[in-house]
């Protein structure tokens, strides 16, 4: 009898060639459209609609239960570039600082991890204004996950 497959936390690449790319990047665009809670924050979020994507890739951190934990904020040139970027992001994780953001229409909350005033990582979801404790817990879990780089793996929808 074979042992069942064990799922582990892993990094997964997504590219413009993947059929689920539009859905996954729509969520990322929603998060990047949010504004810093602190209006004095000078952070530049990449505009996902600023250039059409003919090719490109980005990575996500998926937890062992297949739920995404965090996403790269913008596309990179190709899969090799995305792999290099992931390695560099994990190596410099201590330089990322959190910025709390809010959707001005719905008041939904989220966070960005920022380096040099540029958004690097975003969470996989948003929270209601009453869920601030859950938001903070998720941010702590994401920062903890950045301390140990998981292996690369696949995505099974």
C-alpha atoms as one frame of an Amber mdcrd trajectory, in Angstrom:
protein
   0.000   0.000   0.000   1.454   3.336  -0.976   1.747   6.221   1.427  -0.594
   9.147   0.645   1.019  12.259  -0.802   2.035  14.716   1.885   1.375  18.319
   1.041   3.921  20.844   2.198   4.188  24.607   2.116   5.740  25.554  -1.192
   6.446  28.278  -3.695   4.492  28.056  -6.941   5.100  29.882 -10.206   2.224
  31.292 -12.231   2.672  32.663 -15.740   0.545  34.377 -18.341   0.261  30.987
 -20.082  -1.648  29.475 -17.120  -5.452  29.369 -17.495  -5.971  30.565 -13.894
  -3.585  33.533 -14.253  -6.367  36.140 -14.883  -8.308  35.117 -11.764  -5.232
  35.079  -9.544  -3.909  38.415 -10.807  -7.350  40.044 -10.405  -7.087  39.382
  -6.661  -3.594  40.873  -6.652  -4.853  43.971  -8.514  -7.572  44.449  -5.879
  -4.953  44.410  -3.120  -2.668  46.818  -4.973  -5.538  49.277  -5.496  -5.803
  49.782  -1.733  -4.294  52.842  -0.042  -2.023  53.052   3.011  -3.926  53.608
   6.259  -1.254  56.165   7.178  -1.614  58.905   4.530   1.996  59.996   5.087
   3.312  56.660   3.750   5.147  57.234   0.477   4.808  53.793  -1.070   4.500
  53.052  -4.747   2.379  50.066  -5.693   2.872  48.688  -9.178  -0.064  49.412
 -11.450  -1.143  45.988 -12.731  -2.893  47.539 -15.719  -0.029  49.775 -16.763
   1.389  47.333 -19.268  -0.208  44.463 -21.126   1.288  41.108 -20.183   2.254
  39.068 -23.186   4.591  37.004 -21.068   5.720  37.070 -17.492   5.571  35.146
 -14.255   5.152  35.691 -10.552   5.269  33.449  -7.498   2.974  32.673  -4.593
   3.639  31.036  -1.252   1.084  28.235  -0.802   0.567  26.665   2.602   0.430
  22.898   3.087  -3.384  23.001   2.818  -3.096  24.738  -0.606  -4.265  28.117
   0.697  -2.122  30.996  -0.577  -0.325  32.924   2.168   1.340  35.691   0.193
   1.857  36.784  -3.409   4.565  38.628  -5.296   3.221  42.114  -5.963   4.128
  42.264  -9.640   5.083  40.103 -12.590   8.677  39.438 -13.489  10.158  38.818
 -16.945  10.025  35.024 -16.930  10.052  31.986 -14.667  13.838  32.106 -14.166
  13.600  35.736 -13.107  10.734  34.843 -10.735  12.817  32.068  -9.136  15.766
  34.442  -8.651  13.426  37.051  -7.224  11.922  34.582  -4.738  15.380  33.552
  -3.526  16.426  37.203  -3.134  13.163  38.081  -1.377  13.617  35.323   1.204
  17.280  36.261   1.714  16.343  39.897   2.381  13.085  39.238   4.254  14.356
  41.150   7.283  14.439  44.337   5.198  10.710  44.142   4.387   8.490  46.358
   6.482   4.711  46.131   6.808   2.352  48.851   5.629  -1.313  48.504   6.529
  -3.702  49.382   3.710  -7.441  50.013   3.343  -9.874  49.878   0.461 -11.439
  53.368   0.385 -14.780  52.030  -0.908 -15.341  49.015   1.355 -12.988  49.789
   4.283 -11.529  46.277   3.881  -8.040  45.987   5.377  -4.843  44.251   4.286
  -1.078  44.681   4.482   1.795  45.094   2.072   5.407  44.143   2.719   7.530
  46.976   1.364  11.229  47.488   0.594  12.656  50.838  -0.482   9.133  52.307
  -0.696   8.045  49.673  -3.241   5.475  46.976  -2.605   7.124  43.541  -2.749
   4.547  41.140  -1.272   0.815  41.233  -0.634  -1.442  38.878   1.326  -3.821
  36.456  -0.292  -6.975  38.100   1.069  -8.552  41.116   2.749 -10.133  41.512
   6.191 -13.167  43.355   7.508 -12.465  46.389   9.716 -13.599  44.325  12.740
 -10.965  41.632  11.990  -7.842  43.593  12.901  -6.572  40.862  15.228  -6.840
  38.258  12.427  -5.067  40.677  10.071  -2.179  41.080  12.520  -2.007  37.308
  13.075  -1.828  36.691   9.318   0.960  39.257   8.928   2.955  37.612  11.743
   2.476  34.204  10.086   3.629  35.553   6.720   6.740  37.129   8.230   7.476
  33.894  10.084   7.093  31.934   6.810   9.664  34.215   5.159  12.332  33.029
   7.604  12.600  29.586   5.982  12.349  29.305   2.221  10.050  26.421   1.248
  10.696  24.202  -1.772   9.246  24.857  -5.204   6.156  22.851  -6.004   3.132
  22.697  -8.212  -0.417  23.926  -8.145  -3.366  21.578  -8.559  -6.610  23.559
  -8.923
